[in-house]
């Protein structure tokens, strides 16, 4: 079974430590970032499954972070939870969803509510991964299907062009 990766990004160390502590009962790899810039660096390397981010952070705020993660297809599907102060205006909540957030939690939050939302995020991520896997594999043989090879071939043609190499492709359909 896959061990999911969670990144928590908040400039308040106390909040980060609380979130890390709350996530301990789950079998997760939990990473921390003190600001949006550091979060982006970690996301680039680790490609977390779930991102828990504050809005008000130095360098890159939570909204910008959401947008950058959702706009970059290389990161795959990342479930994003915004955790921010309770004085957030409804327009800011809408803005968060517009930038790609999947959920919103106001600080101070109740631990049980937070854990419920994490369970929901993990369930959604797991289902998303299963559907994606089904969409690129043949049900009977469990081999990659035509859709997968179509996506892969585009990347390989670009790579061959970039490195000025030749490329060949052979497709045999046996059914």
Buried (B, 14 or more C-beta within 10 A) or exposed (E): EEEBBBBBBBBEEEBBEBBBEBBEEBEBEBBBBBBBBBBBEBBEEEBBBBBBBBBBBEBBBBBBBBBBBBEBEEBEBBBBBBBBEEEBEEEBBEBBBEBBBBBBBBBEBEEEEBBEBBEBBBEBBBEBBEEEEEEBBEEEEEEEBEEBBEEEEEEBEEEEEEEEEEEEEEEEEEE
